[in-house]
Amino acid sequence: MKKTFTILLFICAATGINAQDKLYPNEFPLSQITLLEGPLKHARDLNIETLLKYDCDRLMAPYRKEAGLTPKAKCYPNWDGLDGHVGGHYLTAMAINAATGNEECRKRMEYIISEIAECAEANSKNHPQWGIGYMGGMPNSQNIWNGFKDGDFRVYSGSWAPFYNLHKMYAGLRDAWLYCGNEQAKSLFLQFCNWAIHITSGLSDEQMERMLGNEHGGMNEVLADAYAITHEQKYLDCAKRFSHKRLFTPMSQRQDCLDNMHANTQVPKVIGFERISELSGNEDYHVASSFFWDIVTGERSLAFGGNSRREHFPAKDACMDFINDIDGPESCNTNNMLKLTEDLHRRNPEARYADYYELATFNHILSTQHPEHGGYVYFTPARPRHYRNYSAPNEAMWCCVGTGMENHGKYGQFIYTHAGDALFVNLYAASQLDWKERGITLRQETAFPYSENSTITIAEGKGTFNLMVRYPGWVHPGEFKVSVNGKPADIITGPSSYVSINRKWKKGDVVNINFPMHSSLRYLPNEPQYVALMHGPILLGMKTGTESMASLIADDSRFGQYAGGPKQPIDKAPILINNDIASIPSQLTPVPGKPLHFTLSTRTENKIEGELQPFFEIHDSRYMIYWLALTEGSYKQYIDNIAKQEQERQALEASTVDKVQPGEQQPETDHQMETDESYTGNTNNVFYRDARNGHYFSYLMQTDGLTNLKLRLKYWGVGEWKSHEFDIYIDDVLLRSINNTGKYRISEFKAETYDIPATLLQDKKQVRVKFVAKPNKQIGEIYEVRLIKQ
C-alpha cells in the first residue's frame, strides 16, 4: 500500500496534474490558505513587517561583489565569512509571503531575481573557466571554485561552508517559481544546477565524498527538485553524487551514527535522501530518511521538538549538556526537521508526523519570534534559569535569522494536505482553505491551543471527499469526539491516527471536533531526573526573573547569537520533590481566566513564585522548562554532588576570558582556526584535535586586553603507547615545549595550566595560540583550550 501511494504521487508530479505545476502534489498553494485571527496569523503578519525593514541592496551586495559588479550598498558586516546566505533565505521569504498576496514582498522578490540575473550574466562573462551559471555571493569565489573544479580543495576546505551558502540561493530561486510561478527564477535555478553539475564533473567519487565532509546544505534536495521539474536524468544523477555516504550508508542500514555529528549539517542531507527516494523509487534512500526521523524525534529531541546542543547531537552519556550549556537546540534544525516531516507525510500520511509537526511548530518555531519587535532566536537553552536573545533587522545575519525569515510565513503550508479524494486536517489552526480544484471552501474556527475544540464548516461548494481528521497522540483513548451536523461520527481508531469521514459534503455542513487536553511529563533524553511539564501538546515554562540579561537584542558582533549573561547556579534552581514523580502533572491547577496558565502544588526546593504558561509566550525573561525532579531519598545526595560540580564549573567559567572546543565545527570557525594536516576525533563524547610530525593547528583567541592570563589545556589521561611531544606558541613566539608521554596513565580527563608572560600579551586584544607537533611525535589530543585569568 505504501509503495502504491508513492507511485501515485510520482505520477501526479511527473504529469503536472497538481495546481500551479508544483513540486509537491499533496500541498495546497499558500494562496489558497488564509490564516484567521490567532497566534499563527499574528506571527506571520509581524514577520512581514520585520522582513520589510531589511535592505535588499545590502543583501545583494555580496552577489554583485563576487560577480565583479559595483555593489549598490555596503555588505552587512555580521558573519561576513558567510556573505550571501541570508540573501537566499530572504528570497524564499519574499516568495512565501508574495504567494499569500503581499505585493511589496512580490516586488522585492522580482527585484532580487533581476539582480541575480545580472550577476549570473556577469559571472559567465568574467569567469568563463568556472563561472557560467554561477549565482553565489560566497566570499573569495574566484579562488574557491577555480581550484575546486580540478580537485584542489585547499581554499574550499578553508572557507566557511561554500555549498551551504550557495544552497540558500538555489532554494530561493526554486521557491520563487514554486510559490509564485516566476519563470525567470526557474530558468536561473536550472542554470545554477547546471553549474553544480559542471563544477563537480571532474571529481572522482572519492573526491566528492571528501568534499561533502564540509557542510553543504541540501544540495542533493535542490538537484532532485531540478529533476522533478525537467525529468532530465543528469540532475538526479548529480543529486545522488551530492548524497554523503558517511551518513547515507549507516542510516540506510538503520544504524544510529549521529553521536557528536553537527546536527544541521545532517538534516538537509536527509531531506535530499527522501526527495531522491520519492522521485527515483529507490527504497534505500527512504529507509535512511525515515530511520533518521525516527531516532531524532524519538530519542534525540527535547520537549519543544528541537535537537542538538552546541549545534551537535550529543551521545547518550553527554545529554546533561542540555542542562549545563546555554547553546541549546538551534532553530535551523527544527526548520529543516519540519521540511523532512512534510516529505515523509506525503509518502505515508501518518498522524505521528503531524503530531511532531504540531509540537515543533507551537513550542519551538512560534517561540523563536519576539512577539513585539519580531526578532529571531538562534539557541533555545534548556539550562534552568537562562534566557534567549533576539536578532535586530540589518544587524544579525545568523543562519537562524535566515530560516527565521522563512518560518513564520509557512504556517499555512501543512494545516491541510490532500491525496486523491482525501483531505487531511493535520493541524488545528484558525484558517480558511479554498480548494479550487474541487470548488470547496472550508473554514476552520478554533482558539487552539487555548481551547479544546475546533469547528470546520463547508462555507462554499459541494462534493464527495474523505475528510481525514487528526486524532492527536496526546488525547487519551476514547476521549476524541467528532460530530457532523450534530451527529456523532464513528471513531474506530485511537490516538495518533486519522478519523475518516467519507460523504457527500455541501455548503453549511458543520464538523465539530473536541480534543480534551491533559497534563503530562516529558523526560530529558537519557537523563530522566529532569522533566518538562506539558498540557496537551504545549510545553509549559515559568518565568524566573529578568536580572543580568546581557545582549537581549543582539548587536552585529560575531558571537552576538549567544545569550551571554551570567549562568545562574543549577543547584539553586527550583527542584521538584515527590516520591511519585509521575503524579506531578496532577498537581497542576489552572489559573482562572488565564487559559494554559497553571500553578504547581508539588513540594519545591528553591521555590520561585510564579505561574506555568505556554513556553511560546515567554520572552525577555529567564525561564524554567526542565525541572530536576527527585524523590525524598535521593534529594540530599544528589544536590550535594551537583553543588560541588557546579561551584567548580562556575569558578572556571568566571575566570575564563575565551575558550575553544577543538574538533567542533562552529567553535573552530569562530576562532579562525588555521591548520596544516591536523585531524579530529572523539573520546568519551568529547571532541579533540591533534597533529603529528611537525604539523600544527592554531586558534585566534580574545584576551580582553589583559596581561595576567594562563593557558589551560585539557588532555585525556591514557597515552602510554604514544609519544606526546609538542610546542606551544603565542603569536609565533615559543611559550614552552611539552612532553606528556606516559604522564598520567589514568582513564580520565586531565587539565594543565601554563603561565603566559605579560610581554606576550601587552597591548593585545587577541593572540594566536598555536600547537606544533615535534618531528616524528604527536601532540596528543587536545580537548579544550582556554585563556583564564591568573
C-alpha positions, -999 to +999 in steps of 0.1 A: +000+000+000+028+024+009+046+018-024+014+023-044+008+056-027+043+068-035+040+058-072+007+077-074+023+108-061+052+104-085+028+101-115+010+133-103+042+152-101+055+140-134+024+148-154+019+182-138-017+174-126-014+194-094-023+231-093+004+255-105+027+226-116+040+224-080+068+200-070+048+187-040+014+173-052-001+169-017+003+205-007-022+233-014-007+265-028-003+291+000-025+314-020-054+290-012-048+292+026-059+321+046-049+324+083-076+337+106-071+355+139-048+336+162-012+332+172+000+320+138-016+349+119-001+374+144+034+358+139+030+358+101+019+395+100+046+407+124+072+388+103+062+406+072+067+439+090+101+427+101+112+415+067+103+448+050+129+465+073+158+448+056+177+465+028+176+444-004+207+462-019+228+453+011+216+417+009+226+416-028+259+433-023+279+401-019+265+387-051+274+418-071+309+419-055+317+383-064+303+389-100+326+419-105+298+444-104+297+475-082+275+469-051+247+494-047+251+494-009+277+481+016+277+445+027+264+435+061+295+431+084+280+403+106+290+367+097+309+382+067+327+349+061+293+335+050+282+365+030+252+358+007+235+331+027+208+353+041+200+368+007+188+333-005+167+329+026+152+364+021+143+355-015+124+324-002+107+345+025+096+371-001+082+343-024+063+327+005+047+360+015+041+371-020+021+339-025-003+350+002-010+383-015+016+407-002+025+430-031+055+446-015+070+412-010+063+403-046+081+435-058+111+427-037+112+391-049+112+403-085+139+429-078+162+402-062+156+379-092+166+407-116+198+414-095+207+377-095+201+375-133+226+404-138+251+387-115+247+354-134+254+372-167+285+389-153+298+357-138+296+339-171+314+368-188+340+375-162+348+339-151+342+316-182+365+289-168+343+282-138+315+308-136+290+300-163+257+298-145+272+308-111+250+329-088+267+329-055+277+356-030+303+333-013+334+354-004+365+346-024+345+327-051+372+331-077+399+313-057+375+287-043+360+274-075+389+279-098+408+252-079+378+232-068+369+221-103+402+204-107+400+187-073+421+212-054+401+217-022+426+238-002+408+271-005+374+254-005+381+235+028+394+266+045+363+286+036+331+287+056+308+261+041+306+273+005+279+249-008+259+255+023+260+292+014+251+286-023+222+262-013+203+291+001+201+309-033+193+276-050+164+272-027+154+309-030+152+307-068+133+274-067+109+288-042+102+320-063+090+296-090+073+271-067+053+296-047+048+324-073+053+307-107+082+331-116+096+316-148+128+337-147+136+323-113+130+288-127+154+294-156+180+308-133+176+279-109+182+254-137+213+273-149+227+272-114+220+235-112+239+231-145+268+249-129+268+224-100+269+196-124+298+212-144+319+222-113+318+187-099+320+168-132+358+163-130+357+150-094+360+113-086+336+096-062+363+097-036+368+134-041+331+140-039+329+122-006+358+141+008+343+174-004+310+166+012+327+165+046+323+203+046+287+214+054+268+217+022+232+223+030+206+204+009+224+204-024+210+169-031+175+181-025+176+210-049+192+189-076+164+163-071+139+191-075+155+201-108+150+166-119+113+168-109+109+200-129+127+188-161+127+150-159+164+152-171+184+123-156+215+144-152+200+163-122+190+131-104+225+116-110+241+147-096+217+147-066+229+112-058+266+123-061+258+150-036+244+124-011+270+120+016+278+083+021+292+088+055+256+095+066+236+076+040+252+042+044+247+037+081+212+054+080+201+031+052+212+002+073+193+015+103+224+023+123+225+054+145+258+071+137+247+106+149+266+109+181+287+141+181+278+150+145+269+186+136+231+184+136+221+209+110+247+196+086+228+163+086+191+172+084+193+189+050+211+159+036+183+136+048+156+158+032+175+152+000+176+114+006+138+114+009+134+135-023+156+111-042+136+082-030+103+098-039+115+107-074+135+075-082+117+048-063+150+038-045+139+024-012+173+027+004+170+064+005+136+063+021+149+038+047+177+063+055+154+093+058+126+076+078+151+060+102+168+093+108+135+110+115+125+082+139+157+084+160+159+122+160+123+128+170+120+098+193+154+098+211+173+130+204+147+158+207+137+179+236+101+186+248+097+215+224+108+195+193+143+209+189+175+190+189+213+194+194+234+212+219+264+233+208+250+225+174+259+188+177+239+157+186+252+146+220+259+110+228+236+093+254+260+099+283+265+136+273+229+147+275+234+166+307+250+191+284+214+202+276+212+213+313+247+227+316+251+245+283+235+278+271+237+269+234+208+246+233+188+234+202+193+255+172+163+270+154+176+260+119+174+223+129+137+224+135+131+244+103+147+215+084+131+188+105+097+202+096+106+201+059+116+164+063+083+158+081+063+172+053+081+150+028+076+118+049+040+126+055+034+130+017+047+094+012+030+079+043+003+103+057+005+090+092-007+112+122+026+107+141+042+131+116+015+157+121+019+152+159+056+161+157+049+190+133+024+205+158+047+200+187+077+217+170+056+244+154+038+257+185+066+251+210+098+259+191+091+278+158+064+301+172+086+307+203+116+319+183+100+351+172+097+380+196+060+389+196+066+427+196+097+436+176+099+404+156+135+394+162+146+358+157+162+334+182+193+312+174+197+289+205+170+279+229+187+269+262+172+242+284+195+253+311+175+262+342+170+300+346+188+310+315+173+331+287+173+337+249+183+367+229+170+381+196+182+395+163+176+430+151+169+438+114+200+448+094+223+437+123+225+400+130+230+378+099+230+344+116+218+312+099+188+312+122+179+347+110+177+332+075+155+303+085+135+326+108+127+348+078+110+318+062+094+301+092+067+325+101+053+327+065+048+290+062+023+283+089-004+276+063+016+250+045+008+219+065-026+227+081-043+208+052-029+184+027-046+162+001-042+129-018-068+117-043-102+121-026-087+125+009-085+159+026-062+157+056-068+181+085-033+179+101-033+209+124-059+227+145-054+263+134-078+291+126-078+292+088-097+290+056-090+266+027-101+274-009-098+241-025-101+254-060-099+221-078-130+209-060-148+242-058-148+238-020-142+265+006-136+251+041-134+273+072-118+261+105-125+282+136-106+275+168-087+292+195-062+263+197-041+259+217-061+279+242-092+258+236-100+221+233-123+222+202-124+232+166-153+237+142-150+231+105-176+245+082-182+239+045-186+276+035-190+271-002-194+243-027-203+206-026-188+173-034-178+139-022-145+135-005-129+118+026-123+143+054-094+129+074-094+145+109-063+140+130-068+122+163-038+137+182-014+114+200-018+135+232-056+128+235-065+099+258-080+068+242-118+072+238-119+109+245-116+123+210-151+133+197-162+143+162-197+151+150-212+161+116-242+184+117-247+173+153-245+136+147-215+118+164-191+102+139-179+066+143-144+066+157-127+032+153-091+044+157-070+056+186-046+083+194-022+094+167-044+084+138-069+100+114-106+097+117-121+091+082-154+108+073-163+100+037-195+115+025-212+140+002-204+174+016-225+205+009-225+242+019-234+246+056-222+212+068-205+216+102-179+193+118-174+198+155-142+184+169-133+180+206-098+171+218-095+172+257-060+181+269-043+166+299-011+174+317+019+151+314+057+148+317+084+146+291+117+134+303+151+148+291+167+123+267+188+098+287+186+120+319+151+111+333+157+130+365+149+162+345+113+166+334+093+190+314+056+197+320+032+196+291-005+204+287-018+186+257+010+193+231+020+225+247+053+229+267+048+248+299+075+271+312+079+295+341+094+330+342+121+332+368+135+367+366+150+394+344+183+401+361+216+404+341+202+395+307+231+409+286+226+414+249+189+407+250+188+422+215+220+412+198+244+435+180+263+427+149+293+412+167+305+377+155+292+360+187+260+380+192+238+349+189+248+338+224+227+349+254+259+357+272+246+369+306+257+351+338+247+314+341+227+311+373+238+281+395+220+249+387+218+237+423+200+269+432+173+264+406+138+251+417+138+213+423+106+193+425+104+168+454+079+140+451+081+103+459+057+096+430+073+116+401+046+105+376+019+122+398+034+157+394+012+167+365-019+160+385-008+188+409-011+215+382-041+238+389-055+260+362-054+298+369-090+311+365-094+334+335-059+326+321-060+297+296-030+274+297-017+291+329-012+269+360+002+268+395+020+238+408+015+225+443+043+199+444+069+205+471+096+226+455+130+234+469+145+268+459+109+277+450+101+307+428+066+322+430+051+322+395+028+305+371+035+279+344+024+291+310+030+282+273+067+284+266+059+303+234+046+332+255+078+336+274+101+364+262+125+389+277+129+367+308+149+339+323+129+307+325+125+271+335+114+244+311+132+214+325+129+207+362+151+184+384+125+160+399+137+138+428+123+116+455+128+125+491+155+098+495+177+109+466+174+146+471+202+153+496+228+131+480+221+145+445+221+181+455+254+179+474+271+164+444+257+188+419+265+218+441+302+208+442+304+203+405+285+235+397+307+255+420+338+242+402+323+248+368+312+283+377+346+293+391+363+281+359+338+299+337+342+331+357+379+331+352+377+322+315+384+350+290+380+329+259+377+292+251+377+268+221+362+233+218+387+217+194+371+194+168+337+211+168+329+229+136+314+262+149+338+270+178+368+264+154+352+286+127+345+312+153+382+312+163+396+313+128+414+281+130+445+276+108+459+241+103+483+220+084+471+184+083+457+182+118+428+158+125+399+153+149+384+126+169+363+119+199+369+103+233+341+098+259+319+120+237+343+150+238+359+161+206+397+167+203+421+179+176+456+165+171+485+167+147+517+147+141+553+151+128+557+188+126+521+196+116+501+221+135+468+239+143+461+273+159+432+295+171+428+333+173+417+339+209+405+370+227+425+384+256+402+414+266+435+434+268+445+415+299+482+406+307+476+382+337+465+352+317+472+315+318+467+289+291+446+259+302+445+227+282+426+196+287+441+162+278+430+125+281+450+107+307+457+075+287+486+076+263+512+052+274+520+038+240+523+072+222+549+099+222+532+131+231+556+160+225+548+194+211+555+231+212+531+259+222+534+293+205+518+326+213+519+348+181+548+327+168+568+331+200+576+298+218+557+296+251+570+262+261+577+227+250+555+199+264+562+162+269+532+143+281+544+109+272+532+084+298+525+112+322+490+104+336+482+067+329+446+070+340+413+070+321+401+104+329+405+140+316+434+160+330+438+198+328+471+217+329+477+254+331+507+273+317+517+308+327+518+333+298+544+361+302+529+395+303+552+406+274+534+382+251+501+399+259+510+435+263+488+459+242+470+430+225+432+423+224+438+389+208+466+364+202+470+333+180+477+302+201+495+275+180+503+239+187+530+222+167+539+185+169+576+177+173+592+158+144+580+122+144+559+129+175+522+135+182+507+165+201+484+142+220+447+150+216+438+185+230+401+185+242+398+221+254+417+254+251+411+282+275+426+315+283+419+321+320+428+348+345+455+342+370 
